[in-house]
Amino acid sequence: MPDDTPYEMGDIDIAWCPGCGNFGILNALKQALEEMEMKPQDVVLVSGIGQAAKIPHYLRCNIFNGLHGRALPPATAIKAVNPELTVIAESGDGDMFGEGGNHFIHTIRRNPDITNIVHDNMIYGLTKGQASPTSREGMVTPVQTSGVILRPFNPISTANALGAGFVARTFSKDMELTKKLMVEAIRFKGYALLDIFQPCVSFNKLNTYQWFEEHIAPIDSDHDPTDREGAFHLSLEEDPLPVGVFYKKEESKAYHELLDAFSENKEPLWKRNLDRREKLDQEIRELR
């Protein structure tokens, strides 16, 4: 990427291992935002804790770096307070589906107009290699020394089952598809999930670049992305794992559109005169 783009931070230290799949996601996100001609001041990146959650530090825009597993609540709140902002919540599979699993479920129910990008490397990379919610059965780690005994969490089928309006998956090495799906997800009105397979070259020796290339396949062109039932059945396929858009349909209002605060006044809350004392005095006068 050229160093004169509005999102470029210049010569900074990036705390990822050489070859990490996070680099592809970072570059794809820069390109997607550039292609959409979004101004950095109109974009907010929200993350939790982890290697993936460091991406906001490497882009010149508004950021909120929260607690482990807690990226989605502040992202929902930021969009509710100022719907004019483009809000992107991004973190790793452990952060979003493990510690943040409960928030993941209820964020889909609320349907905020945010993009949820998940770096899915099937391992906890920051804490050096224990199994994550999406780790494969039988995978041996320093903690799961006899192999993972649990079935992996399926975020695609979960999102489809809960009624998410946009559900897609890609592979970080495929820059064109990743950028394309990022643009689609960001432009989508409502909650949009983009799960990105991203190899961890240091702590996951099973799900490597080669493994993903051998175990993923593009969704057939005859798949109807407005068919929710078909999308759910497709999400259950495991070998090869489908990549592309599973489901895309704006079915309901976004969360902020349901709030009383915006029923008559569409102006962002931060622009309004919210002098509570003045309002309280007026109510007291009316009661007298």
C-alpha positions as CSV (number, residue, x, y, z in Angstrom):
1,M,0.0,0.0,0.0
2,P,1.3,3.5,-0.7
3,D,2.2,5.5,2.4
4,D,0.2,8.6,1.4
5,T,-3.3,7.0,1.8
6,P,-5.5,8.6,4.5
7,Y,-5.6,5.4,6.6
8,E,-1.8,4.8,6.5
9,M,0.0,5.2,9.8
10,G,3.5,5.4,8.2
11,D,6.6,3.7,9.6
12,I,5.3,2.0,12.7
13,D,6.1,-1.2,14.6
14,I,3.5,-4.0,14.0
15,A,3.4,-6.7,16.6
16,W,2.6,-9.6,14.4
17,C,4.9,-12.5,13.3
18,P,6.2,-12.4,9.7
19,G,3.7,-14.2,7.5
20,C,0.7,-13.7,9.9
21,G,-2.6,-13.7,8.1
22,N,-3.5,-10.5,9.9
23,F,-1.4,-8.5,7.5
24,G,-3.7,-9.6,4.6
25,I,-6.7,-8.5,6.6
26,L,-5.2,-5.1,7.5
27,N,-4.3,-4.4,3.8
28,A,-7.7,-5.6,2.5
29,L,-9.5,-3.3,5.0
30,K,-7.3,-0.3,4.0
31,Q,-8.1,-1.0,0.3
32,A,-11.9,-1.5,1.1
33,L,-12.1,1.8,2.9
34,E,-10.1,3.6,0.2
35,E,-12.3,2.1,-2.5
36,M,-15.4,3.4,-0.7
37,E,-13.8,6.8,-0.4
38,M,-14.6,6.9,3.3
39,K,-13.1,9.7,5.4
40,P,-11.1,8.4,8.4
41,Q,-13.0,10.8,10.7
42,D,-16.3,9.0,9.7
43,V,-15.0,5.5,10.6
44,V,-14.7,3.9,14.0
45,L,-12.9,0.6,14.6
46,V,-13.8,-1.2,17.8
47,S,-11.9,-4.2,19.1
48,G,-11.4,-6.3,22.2
49,I,-8.1,-8.0,23.2
50,G,-5.7,-10.1,21.1
51,Q,-3.5,-10.0,18.1
52,A,-6.4,-9.4,15.7
53,A,-7.7,-6.7,18.0
54,K,-4.5,-4.6,17.4
55,I,-5.7,-3.7,13.9
56,P,-7.3,-0.4,15.1
57,H,-3.8,0.7,16.2
58,Y,-2.5,0.3,12.7
59,L,-5.1,2.4,10.8
60,R,-5.5,6.2,11.0
61,C,-9.1,6.6,12.0
62,N,-11.3,6.7,15.2
63,I,-10.7,3.7,17.4
64,F,-12.1,2.1,20.6
65,N,-10.0,-0.7,22.1
66,G,-12.0,-2.4,24.8
67,L,-11.9,-5.4,27.1
68,H,-11.5,-9.1,26.1
69,G,-14.7,-10.3,24.5
70,R,-16.4,-6.8,24.8
71,A,-16.0,-5.3,21.3
72,L,-19.7,-5.6,20.2
73,P,-21.5,-3.7,23.0
74,P,-19.5,-0.5,22.6
75,A,-19.7,-0.8,18.8
76,T,-23.5,-1.1,19.1
77,A,-23.6,1.9,21.5
78,I,-21.4,4.1,19.2
79,K,-23.6,3.5,16.2
80,A,-26.8,4.2,18.4
81,V,-25.4,7.5,19.6
82,N,-24.1,8.6,16.2
83,P,-25.7,6.7,13.2
84,E,-23.7,8.9,10.8
85,L,-20.6,6.9,11.7
86,T,-19.4,3.7,9.9
87,V,-18.7,1.3,12.8
88,I,-16.6,-1.8,12.3
89,A,-16.1,-4.3,15.2
90,E,-13.2,-6.6,14.7
91,S,-11.3,-9.1,16.8
92,G,-10.2,-12.7,16.8
93,D,-12.3,-15.9,17.0
94,G,-11.4,-16.3,20.7
95,D,-12.4,-12.7,21.5
96,M,-15.6,-12.7,19.5
97,F,-16.9,-16.3,19.9
98,G,-15.3,-17.3,23.2
99,E,-15.2,-14.5,25.8
100,G,-17.6,-12.5,23.6
101,G,-19.9,-15.4,22.6
102,N,-22.9,-14.1,24.6
103,H,-22.5,-10.6,23.1
104,F,-22.2,-12.2,19.6
105,I,-25.6,-13.8,20.0
106,H,-27.4,-10.8,21.4
107,T,-25.8,-8.4,18.9
108,I,-27.3,-10.4,16.1
109,R,-30.7,-10.2,17.8
110,R,-30.4,-6.4,18.1
111,N,-29.3,-6.0,14.5
112,P,-27.2,-2.8,14.9
113,D,-25.9,-1.3,11.6
114,I,-22.3,-2.4,12.2
115,T,-19.8,-4.7,10.4
116,N,-18.4,-7.5,12.5
117,I,-15.1,-8.8,11.1
118,V,-13.6,-11.8,12.8
119,H,-10.1,-13.1,12.3
120,D,-10.6,-16.8,12.6
121,N,-7.3,-18.5,13.0
122,M,-8.7,-21.4,15.1
123,I,-6.2,-20.8,18.0
124,Y,-5.5,-18.3,20.8
125,G,-2.4,-16.6,19.4
126,L,-1.8,-13.9,21.9
127,T,-1.7,-16.4,24.8
128,K,0.5,-18.7,22.9
129,G,-1.5,-21.6,21.5
130,Q,-4.4,-23.0,23.5
131,A,-7.5,-24.1,21.7
132,S,-10.1,-21.5,20.7
133,P,-13.8,-22.0,20.1
134,T,-13.2,-22.8,16.4
135,S,-10.2,-25.2,16.9
136,R,-10.6,-28.5,15.0
137,E,-11.4,-31.7,16.9
138,G,-8.2,-33.7,17.7
139,M,-5.9,-30.7,17.5
140,V,-3.1,-31.0,20.0
141,T,-2.0,-27.8,21.8
142,P,0.2,-27.0,24.8
143,V,-3.0,-27.1,26.9
144,Q,-5.1,-29.7,25.1
145,T,-2.2,-32.2,25.1
146,S,-4.4,-35.2,24.2
147,G,-6.2,-33.2,21.5
148,V,-9.3,-31.0,21.4
149,I,-12.3,-33.1,22.4
150,L,-15.0,-30.5,21.6
151,R,-16.7,-29.9,18.2
152,P,-15.7,-26.4,16.9
153,F,-18.2,-23.6,17.2
154,N,-19.8,-22.7,13.9
155,P,-20.3,-18.9,13.7
156,I,-21.8,-19.1,10.2
157,S,-24.6,-21.5,11.1
158,T,-25.2,-19.7,14.4
159,A,-25.5,-16.3,12.6
160,N,-27.9,-17.8,10.1
161,A,-30.0,-19.5,12.7
162,L,-30.3,-16.2,14.7
163,G,-31.4,-14.2,11.6
164,A,-28.3,-12.2,10.8
165,G,-29.0,-10.2,7.6
166,F,-25.5,-10.6,6.1
167,V,-23.3,-13.7,6.6
168,A,-20.1,-14.3,4.7
169,R,-16.7,-16.0,5.0
170,T,-13.4,-15.5,3.2
171,F,-9.7,-16.5,3.4
172,S,-7.1,-13.8,4.2
173,K,-4.8,-14.9,1.4
174,D,-7.5,-14.2,-1.2
175,M,-7.2,-10.4,-1.1
176,E,-9.6,-9.6,-3.8
177,L,-12.4,-11.7,-2.3
178,T,-11.7,-10.4,1.2
179,K,-11.8,-6.8,0.0
180,K,-14.9,-7.4,-2.0
181,L,-16.8,-8.9,0.9
182,M,-15.6,-6.2,3.3
183,V,-17.1,-3.6,1.0
184,E,-20.4,-5.5,0.8
185,A,-20.5,-6.0,4.6
186,I,-19.8,-2.3,5.3
187,R,-22.4,-1.1,2.8
188,F,-25.0,-3.5,4.2
189,K,-27.7,-1.9,6.4
190,G,-27.9,-3.9,9.6
191,Y,-25.6,-6.4,11.3
192,A,-23.1,-8.0,8.9
193,L,-20.8,-10.9,9.9
194,L,-17.6,-11.5,7.9
195,D,-15.6,-14.5,9.2
196,I,-12.1,-14.5,7.8
197,F,-9.9,-17.6,7.9
198,Q,-6.5,-16.3,8.9
199,P,-3.5,-18.6,9.5
200,C,-1.5,-18.2,12.7
201,V,2.0,-19.1,11.5
202,S,3.5,-19.4,15.0
203,F,1.0,-21.4,17.1
204,N,-1.3,-23.2,14.7
205,K,0.7,-25.7,12.7
206,L,-2.4,-27.6,11.6
207,N,-4.5,-24.9,9.9
208,T,-1.8,-23.5,7.7
209,Y,-2.0,-21.5,4.4
210,Q,-1.8,-24.9,2.6
211,W,-4.4,-26.5,4.8
212,F,-6.9,-23.7,4.1
213,E,-6.2,-23.9,0.4
214,E,-6.9,-27.6,0.4
215,H,-10.0,-27.4,2.6
216,I,-12.0,-24.4,1.3
217,A,-14.0,-23.9,-1.8
218,P,-16.0,-21.0,-3.3
219,I,-19.8,-21.1,-2.9
220,D,-21.4,-22.2,-6.1
221,S,-22.6,-19.4,-8.3
222,D,-26.1,-20.9,-8.4
223,H,-26.5,-20.4,-4.6
224,D,-29.3,-18.0,-3.8
225,P,-28.0,-15.7,-1.0
226,T,-31.6,-14.6,-0.1
227,D,-32.5,-18.2,0.7
228,R,-32.0,-18.4,4.5
229,E,-32.8,-22.1,4.8
230,G,-30.4,-22.8,1.9
231,A,-27.7,-20.6,3.5
232,F,-28.1,-22.5,6.8
233,H,-27.7,-25.9,5.1
234,L,-24.6,-24.6,3.2
235,S,-23.1,-23.4,6.5
236,L,-23.1,-26.9,7.8
237,E,-20.7,-28.2,5.1
238,E,-17.3,-28.8,6.5
239,D,-15.0,-30.3,3.9
240,P,-14.5,-28.3,1.9
241,L,-15.5,-25.3,3.9
242,P,-17.5,-22.8,1.7
243,V,-16.3,-19.2,1.3
244,G,-18.4,-16.4,-0.1
245,V,-21.7,-14.9,0.8
246,F,-24.0,-17.3,2.5
247,Y,-26.9,-15.0,3.2
248,K,-27.7,-11.4,2.3
249,K,-31.0,-9.7,2.8
250,E,-32.1,-6.6,4.6
251,E,-35.1,-8.0,6.6
252,S,-35.7,-5.5,9.4
253,K,-34.8,-2.1,10.7
254,A,-31.4,-1.5,12.3
255,Y,-31.2,-1.2,16.0
256,H,-30.9,2.6,16.2
257,E,-34.0,3.0,14.0
258,L,-36.1,1.2,16.7
259,L,-35.0,3.5,19.5
260,D,-37.4,6.2,20.7
261,A,-34.6,8.8,20.5
262,F,-34.8,8.6,16.7
263,S,-38.5,8.1,16.2
264,E,-39.0,11.8,15.3
265,N,-35.6,13.3,15.4
266,K,-32.9,11.7,13.2
267,E,-30.1,14.0,14.4
268,P,-27.2,12.1,16.2
269,L,-27.5,12.4,19.9
270,W,-24.2,14.2,20.3
271,K,-25.5,17.1,18.2
272,R,-28.6,17.7,20.4
273,N,-29.1,20.0,23.3
274,L,-29.4,17.6,26.2
275,D,-29.5,20.0,29.0
276,R,-31.3,17.8,31.5
277,R,-31.6,20.6,34.2
278,E,-33.4,22.8,31.8
279,K,-35.8,20.1,30.9
280,L,-36.4,19.1,34.5
281,D,-37.1,22.8,35.4
282,Q,-39.7,22.9,32.6
283,E,-41.4,19.7,33.9
284,I,-41.5,21.2,37.4
285,R,-43.1,24.4,36.1
286,E,-45.7,22.4,34.3
287,L,-46.5,20.4,37.4
288,R,-47.1,23.6,39.4
